[in-house]
């Protein structure tokens, strides 16, 4: 283990130095696009390889842990957290249930008066359902321009390396 630790530590130092060179080369190079694209492909494969080894080590550590936390001599700790996959949501059923609860909460128990407007109740629903996006096509179909309700900028560009098709 000590040998692997020392090699990874040394490799990390080398990688940090190499990273600076790669970034500088990418910014300053007047080489053609092919050279930069080849550099990207090398980095992408390296990232995949590192992720694969990391996933293997993480899975092995998680399987061998006796408890939920391992405390290390260097002051660090590794904590195991188990998520749960939730699929096939009944969004309509859940929305109805939450809507009913919000309606109940909007009634003053002493007077029976409704204390929230329908708009406030619908906005309150967002406390329980956090949409990560709005459906732009559907909004447009009812005449709503989503761009009026958000800051808009160009999205992140992704490059996807694939095997070239030959014809």
Secondary structure, DSSP 8 states (H G I E B T S, - for coil): -HHHHHHHHHHHHHHHHHHHHHHHHHHH--S-HHHHHHHHHHHHHHHHHHHHHHHHHHHHHHHH-SSSEEE-TTS-EEE--------S--HHHHHHHHHHHHHHHTB-TTT--B-S-HHHHHHHHTTT---S---HHHHHHTT--GGGGS-----------------
